[in-house]
């Protein structure tokens, strides 16, 4: 099943392309180069694989799931299934997959409904992103309804099998990337939104961002995304293993309901059906329009996509505006100062939670330092006359971050993030080296 294009052919060009089957001839996999074998062996020795805290966090609060997280489609091909990733239950193959990536892939394969804390739940592993569900006094507050209506509906159905069936009264989009809003029609009816029975809340500038990335540059971005996500590769130890942010993108129906209200102030406190929210705008970080949120009643800090368990992209090879690493770092530190010691759990709209104030502050500091380091050291080198390619091959993470799992380049990489800094400050120019 390929994604339905009933909403807008331009808006869902990305998802349609990602769901299209390959028509190219299949060839046998190439054996790994000796340098690959050596690099994988060295990686297995240098990183702290004995540290299993991320696995403990990813499994904590597990309520239930469905076999293989299966979401059927209208034909033989499911919208979503984890069955194809059963190969990850084995140990990392020494020859084909970097052991660090294998570990990330195993973590991203954990799926189901999880209780984060009192009245806060997440459905993880049913699409690329997470769906967060907050129980209001009389309704549900859904944060980021995934990429497709089918997976979002399946995630909500899983929740309803184990929790009271309250109607969805509020949908919150954290930012304008399609994997965080495309499934909205799977959790709420637009007629209810128009009738005022439900509301849709988003950060200022959300619609402009969604249009720019998914319509104006949608065709080109969809083609490039096929390479970034490896969407035409079959899952397997010699094929598609993981995207870094999550397992893959669903093959369902992409939709959009325009926000009925926006967060316009840098910091905005609102009570939604008895739940207190402190919204904090972070424009120009992971997305041109994005917001974080803190739930003081439950001591939950939601960092949207600004703090995840990976080095993210300052430049994403599918396309999108170059991101400001210095500003991104600043926003993380603002969240640390405002909420770090007031949170018992940090969640994001990808990956698994982090529990405990000390570990939360530690994660925030290291993510802050990572983006600041990439920005500042790339600037230092470009001011010394290095080209973008030179910087990419020269820069190395400091020892304080090199062994941190959350600073590994599963989604972004140090090389192309360094080039992003060069592009941001020098508008993509490459000066001729002096002779």
C-alpha positions as CSV (number, residue, x, y, z in Angstrom):
1,X,0.0,0.0,0.0
2,X,1.4,3.4,-1.0
3,X,0.3,6.5,0.9
4,X,-3.0,8.0,-0.1
5,X,-2.7,11.3,-1.9
6,X,-6.3,12.4,-1.2
7,X,-5.3,15.4,0.9
8,X,-2.9,17.2,-1.4
9,X,-0.6,15.7,-4.0
10,X,2.0,18.2,-3.1
11,X,1.8,17.9,0.6
12,X,2.1,14.1,0.6
13,X,4.7,13.9,-2.1
14,X,7.3,13.0,0.4
15,X,5.3,10.2,2.0
16,X,4.1,8.9,-1.4
17,X,7.6,8.6,-2.7
18,X,8.8,6.9,0.4
19,X,6.1,4.3,0.1
20,X,6.7,3.5,-3.6
21,X,8.3,0.1,-4.3
22,X,11.5,-0.1,-6.1
23,X,11.4,-1.0,-9.8
24,X,15.2,-1.3,-10.2
25,X,16.8,-4.7,-10.6
26,X,18.0,-6.3,-7.4
27,X,21.7,-7.1,-7.2
28,X,23.5,-9.2,-4.6
29,X,25.0,-7.4,-1.6
30,X,28.6,-6.4,-1.8
31,X,30.9,-7.8,0.8
32,X,32.2,-5.4,3.4
33,X,35.6,-3.7,2.8
34,X,38.4,-4.6,5.3
35,X,38.3,-1.0,6.5
36,X,34.6,-1.5,7.5
37,X,35.4,-4.7,9.4
38,X,38.2,-2.9,11.2
39,X,36.1,0.2,12.0
40,X,33.2,-2.0,13.4
41,X,35.6,-4.0,15.5
42,X,37.2,-0.9,17.0
43,X,33.8,0.6,17.7
44,X,32.7,-2.4,19.6
45,X,35.8,-2.0,21.9
46,X,35.6,1.7,22.5
47,X,32.0,2.5,23.4
48,X,30.3,1.6,26.8
49,X,28.0,-1.3,25.6
50,X,27.8,-2.5,29.2
51,X,25.7,0.6,30.1
52,X,22.1,-0.7,29.7
53,X,20.3,2.3,31.2
54,X,18.8,3.3,27.9
55,X,17.2,-0.1,27.5
56,X,15.8,0.1,31.1
57,X,14.3,3.5,30.3
58,X,12.9,2.3,26.9
59,X,11.1,-0.6,28.7
60,X,10.0,1.3,31.8
61,X,6.3,1.7,32.1
62,X,5.4,-0.8,29.5
63,X,1.6,-1.4,29.4
64,X,0.9,-3.5,26.3
65,X,1.4,-3.7,22.5
66,X,0.1,-5.7,19.6
67,X,2.1,-8.5,17.8
68,X,4.7,-6.9,15.6
69,X,3.0,-3.5,16.1
70,X,1.0,-4.5,13.0
71,X,-1.2,-1.9,11.3
72,X,-2.9,-3.6,8.3
73,X,-3.4,-1.8,5.0
74,X,-6.2,-2.2,2.4
75,X,-4.0,-4.6,0.4
76,X,-1.4,-7.2,1.2
77,X,1.2,-4.7,2.3
78,X,0.7,-3.4,5.9
79,X,0.9,0.3,6.7
80,X,3.3,-0.7,9.5
81,X,4.9,-3.8,10.9
82,X,7.9,-4.5,13.1
83,X,8.0,-8.1,11.8
84,X,10.6,-7.3,9.2
85,X,13.0,-6.1,12.0
86,X,13.1,-9.5,13.9
87,X,16.7,-9.7,12.7
88,X,17.5,-7.2,15.4
89,X,16.9,-9.7,18.1
90,X,20.3,-11.2,17.3
91,X,23.7,-9.8,18.3
92,X,25.2,-7.3,15.9
93,X,26.8,-8.9,12.9
94,X,30.5,-8.1,12.9
95,X,30.8,-7.6,9.2
96,X,27.8,-5.5,8.0
97,X,26.5,-3.2,10.6
98,X,28.2,-0.7,12.9
99,X,27.6,-2.1,16.4
100,X,26.6,1.4,17.7
101,X,23.9,1.7,15.1
102,X,22.7,-1.9,15.9
103,X,22.2,-0.8,19.5
104,X,20.2,2.2,18.4
105,X,18.2,0.1,16.1
106,X,17.4,-2.4,18.9
107,X,16.2,0.4,21.1
108,X,14.0,1.8,18.3
109,X,12.5,-1.6,17.8
110,X,10.9,-1.6,21.2
111,X,7.2,-0.8,20.7
112,X,3.9,-0.4,22.5
113,X,2.0,1.7,25.0
114,X,4.1,3.1,27.9
115,X,3.1,5.0,31.0
116,X,5.5,7.8,31.4
117,X,4.0,9.0,34.7
118,X,0.6,9.7,36.2
119,X,-1.8,10.6,33.3
120,X,1.0,10.8,30.7
121,X,1.4,8.0,28.2
122,X,3.4,7.5,24.9
123,X,2.9,5.1,22.0
124,X,6.3,4.3,20.6
125,X,7.4,2.1,17.7
126,X,4.2,2.5,15.7
127,X,5.7,5.1,13.3
128,X,8.9,7.1,13.0
129,X,7.8,9.5,15.8
130,X,6.1,9.0,19.1
131,X,2.5,10.0,20.0
132,X,2.2,11.4,23.5
133,X,-1.2,11.2,25.2
134,X,-2.0,13.4,28.3
135,X,-5.2,12.6,30.2
136,X,-7.2,15.8,30.8
137,X,-10.0,15.9,33.3
138,X,-12.6,15.0,30.7
139,X,-10.7,14.7,27.4
140,X,-7.4,13.5,25.9
141,X,-4.6,15.8,24.8
142,X,-2.7,14.2,21.9
143,X,0.8,15.6,21.2
144,X,2.1,14.8,17.6
145,X,-0.3,12.3,15.9
146,X,2.4,10.5,13.9
147,X,2.9,10.5,10.1
148,X,-0.2,8.6,8.9
149,X,-3.8,8.4,9.9
150,X,-3.7,4.6,10.1
151,X,-0.8,4.4,12.5
152,X,-2.2,7.3,14.6
153,X,-5.6,5.5,14.8
154,X,-3.9,2.3,15.8
155,X,-1.9,4.0,18.5
156,X,-5.0,5.6,19.9
157,X,-6.9,2.3,19.8
158,X,-4.0,0.6,21.7
159,X,-4.4,3.3,24.3
160,X,-8.1,2.8,24.5
161,X,-7.8,-0.9,25.1
162,X,-6.1,-0.2,28.4
163,X,-7.3,3.3,29.5
164,X,-10.7,5.1,29.8
165,X,-12.2,6.1,26.5
166,X,-12.2,9.8,26.7
167,X,-12.6,11.8,23.5
168,X,-9.7,13.7,22.0
169,X,-10.3,17.3,22.9
170,X,-6.9,18.8,21.9
171,X,-4.2,18.0,19.4
172,X,-0.9,19.7,19.8
173,X,1.7,19.9,17.0
174,X,5.2,20.5,18.3
175,X,6.5,21.5,14.9
176,X,5.9,21.4,11.2
177,X,7.6,18.2,10.0
178,X,5.1,15.8,8.5
179,X,5.9,12.9,10.8
180,X,4.5,15.0,13.7
181,X,1.1,16.0,12.1
182,X,0.3,13.8,9.2
183,X,-1.8,11.3,11.2
184,X,-4.1,13.9,12.7
185,X,-7.3,12.7,11.0
186,X,-6.7,9.3,12.7
187,X,-7.3,10.8,16.1
188,X,-9.8,13.6,15.6
189,X,-12.5,14.4,13.1
190,X,-12.2,17.8,11.3
191,X,-15.9,18.3,11.7
192,X,-15.5,18.3,15.5
193,X,-12.7,20.8,15.1
194,X,-14.8,23.1,13.0
195,X,-17.7,22.7,15.5
196,X,-15.5,23.7,18.4
197,X,-15.6,20.2,20.0
198,X,-11.8,19.9,19.6
199,X,-9.0,22.3,19.1
200,X,-5.6,22.1,17.4
201,X,-2.7,24.0,18.9
202,X,0.7,24.7,17.2
203,X,3.6,27.1,17.5
204,X,3.6,30.4,15.6
205,X,4.6,29.9,12.0
206,X,3.6,26.3,11.9
207,X,1.6,26.5,8.6
208,X,4.4,28.4,6.8
209,X,6.9,25.7,7.8
210,X,4.6,22.9,6.8
211,X,4.0,24.5,3.4
212,X,7.6,25.4,2.7
213,X,9.0,21.9,3.5
214,X,6.2,19.7,2.2
215,X,4.8,21.7,-0.8
216,X,7.1,24.3,-2.1
217,X,10.1,22.0,-2.1
218,X,8.1,18.8,-1.7
219,X,9.0,17.0,-4.9
220,X,12.8,17.5,-4.6
221,X,12.7,16.7,-0.9
222,X,10.8,13.5,-1.4
223,X,13.4,12.3,-3.9
224,X,16.3,13.1,-1.6
225,X,14.5,11.6,1.3
226,X,14.6,8.2,-0.4
227,X,18.4,8.2,-0.2
228,X,18.5,9.6,3.4
229,X,16.1,7.1,4.8
230,X,17.0,4.1,2.6
231,X,13.3,3.6,1.9
232,X,13.9,1.5,-1.1
233,X,16.2,-1.0,0.7
234,X,14.7,-4.1,2.2
235,X,15.0,-4.3,6.0
236,X,17.9,-6.6,7.1
237,X,21.4,-6.7,8.3
238,X,22.6,-6.0,4.7
239,X,19.8,-3.5,4.0
240,X,17.8,-0.9,5.9
241,X,18.5,-1.2,9.6
242,X,17.2,2.0,11.2
243,X,16.8,5.7,10.5
244,X,18.4,6.8,13.7
245,X,15.3,8.7,14.9
246,X,13.0,5.7,14.6
247,X,12.6,2.5,12.6
248,X,11.1,3.8,9.4
249,X,8.2,5.8,7.9
250,X,4.7,4.4,7.7
251,X,3.0,3.8,4.4
252,X,-0.4,5.3,5.2
253,X,-2.6,8.3,4.6
254,X,-1.0,11.7,5.3
255,X,-3.4,14.5,6.4
256,X,-3.5,17.9,8.0
257,X,-5.9,19.9,10.0
258,X,-5.0,23.6,10.3
259,X,-4.4,24.9,13.9
260,X,-7.3,26.6,15.5
261,X,-4.9,28.5,17.8
262,X,-1.2,29.2,18.0
263,X,1.4,29.8,20.7
264,X,2.8,33.3,19.9
265,X,4.7,34.4,23.0
266,X,8.2,33.0,23.7
267,X,6.8,31.5,26.9
268,X,3.1,30.9,27.4
269,X,1.3,29.2,30.3
270,X,-2.1,27.6,29.6
271,X,-4.4,25.2,31.3
272,X,-6.0,22.7,28.9
273,X,-8.8,20.6,30.4
274,X,-7.3,20.8,33.9
275,X,-3.7,20.2,32.8
276,X,-1.1,23.0,33.1
277,X,1.2,23.5,30.2
278,X,4.2,25.9,30.0
279,X,5.0,26.3,26.3
280,X,8.4,27.5,25.2
281,X,8.9,28.6,21.6
282,X,12.2,27.5,20.0
283,X,12.0,28.8,16.4
284,X,15.0,28.1,14.2
285,X,16.3,25.1,16.2
286,X,15.3,21.7,14.8
287,X,12.6,23.4,12.8
288,X,11.8,27.0,11.8
289,X,8.7,26.7,13.9
290,X,8.9,24.5,17.0
291,X,8.0,24.5,20.7
292,X,8.9,22.6,23.9
293,X,6.6,22.2,26.8
294,X,6.7,21.5,30.6
295,X,3.9,20.0,32.5
296,X,4.4,21.1,36.2
297,X,1.6,18.9,37.7
298,X,3.4,15.8,36.4
299,X,7.0,17.2,36.4
300,X,7.4,16.2,32.8
301,X,9.6,18.1,30.3
302,X,8.8,17.4,26.6
303,X,11.7,18.6,24.5
304,X,9.9,17.9,21.2
305,X,12.7,17.1,18.8
306,X,15.4,19.4,20.2
307,X,16.8,16.8,22.6
308,X,16.7,13.2,21.4
309,X,19.1,10.3,21.9
310,X,21.2,11.1,18.8
311,X,23.1,13.9,17.2
312,X,20.5,15.6,15.1
313,X,20.9,17.4,11.8
314,X,22.1,21.0,11.4
315,X,21.8,20.2,7.8
316,X,19.5,17.3,6.7
317,X,20.4,15.7,3.4
318,X,16.7,15.4,2.4
319,X,16.6,19.2,2.3
320,X,15.3,21.9,4.8
321,X,16.8,25.1,6.0
322,X,20.2,25.0,7.6
323,X,19.8,25.0,11.4
324,X,21.5,27.3,13.8
325,X,23.6,25.2,16.2
326,X,24.4,28.2,18.4
327,X,20.7,29.0,18.8
328,X,19.8,25.4,19.3
329,X,22.3,25.1,22.1
330,X,20.9,28.3,23.7
331,X,17.4,26.9,23.7
332,X,18.5,23.7,25.4
333,X,20.2,25.6,28.1
334,X,17.2,27.8,28.6
335,X,15.1,24.7,29.2
336,X,17.8,23.3,31.5
337,X,17.7,26.5,33.6
338,X,13.9,26.8,33.7
339,X,12.9,23.2,34.1
340,X,15.9,20.9,34.5
341,X,15.7,20.6,38.3
342,X,11.8,20.6,38.2
343,X,11.5,17.5,36.0
344,X,11.4,13.9,37.0
345,X,11.1,12.7,33.4
346,X,12.2,14.1,30.1
347,X,10.4,12.9,27.0
348,X,10.7,13.8,23.3
349,X,8.7,13.0,20.2
350,X,11.3,10.4,19.2
351,X,13.1,7.8,21.2
352,X,12.6,6.9,24.9
353,X,12.4,8.9,28.1
354,X,15.1,9.8,30.6
355,X,14.3,9.5,34.2
356,X,15.6,11.4,37.3
357,X,16.6,15.1,37.7
358,X,20.3,14.4,37.7
359,X,20.3,12.3,34.5
360,X,17.9,14.8,32.8
361,X,20.3,17.8,33.6
362,X,23.2,15.7,32.4
363,X,21.5,14.9,29.1
364,X,20.5,18.5,28.6
365,X,24.1,19.7,29.3
366,X,25.7,17.2,26.9
367,X,23.2,17.9,24.1
368,X,23.7,21.7,24.6
369,X,27.5,21.3,24.5
370,X,27.4,19.1,21.4
371,X,25.6,21.6,19.2
372,X,27.6,24.5,20.7
373,X,30.9,22.6,20.0
374,X,29.9,21.9,16.3
375,X,29.0,25.5,15.8
376,X,31.9,27.1,17.5
377,X,34.7,24.8,16.3
378,X,33.5,24.9,12.7
379,X,33.5,28.7,12.9
380,X,37.0,28.6,14.3
381,X,38.3,26.5,11.4
382,X,36.5,28.4,8.7
383,X,38.1,31.6,10.1
384,X,41.4,30.0,9.7
385,X,40.8,29.5,6.0
386,X,39.6,25.9,6.0
387,X,37.0,24.9,3.3
388,X,33.8,23.1,4.2
389,X,35.3,19.8,3.1
390,X,38.4,20.4,5.1
391,X,36.4,21.1,8.3
392,X,34.3,18.0,7.8
393,X,37.4,15.8,7.6
394,X,39.3,17.6,10.4
395,X,36.7,18.1,13.2
396,X,36.4,15.4,15.9
397,X,34.2,15.3,18.9
398,X,35.9,16.0,22.3
399,X,36.6,13.1,24.6
400,X,33.8,14.3,26.9
401,X,31.2,13.7,24.3
402,X,32.7,11.0,22.0
403,X,31.6,8.1,24.2
404,X,28.1,9.5,24.9
405,X,25.4,7.5,23.3
406,X,23.1,10.5,22.8
407,X,25.9,12.3,20.9
408,X,26.4,9.6,18.3
409,X,25.7,10.4,14.7
410,X,22.7,8.0,14.1
411,X,20.7,10.7,12.3
412,X,22.9,13.7,11.8
413,X,26.6,13.3,11.4
414,X,29.5,15.5,12.5
415,X,30.8,15.8,8.9
416,X,27.7,17.2,7.3
417,X,26.8,19.3,10.4
418,X,30.2,20.9,10.2
419,X,29.4,21.7,6.5
420,X,26.1,23.1,7.7
421,X,27.8,25.7,9.9
422,X,30.0,26.7,7.0
423,X,27.0,27.1,4.7
424,X,25.1,29.1,7.3
425,X,27.8,31.7,7.8
426,X,29.3,31.8,4.3
427,X,26.2,31.2,2.2
428,X,27.5,28.0,0.7
429,X,30.6,29.7,-0.9
430,X,33.8,27.7,-1.2
431,X,36.8,30.0,-1.4
432,X,39.7,29.0,-3.6
433,X,42.5,27.8,-1.3
434,X,45.6,30.0,-1.6
435,X,48.4,28.6,-3.8
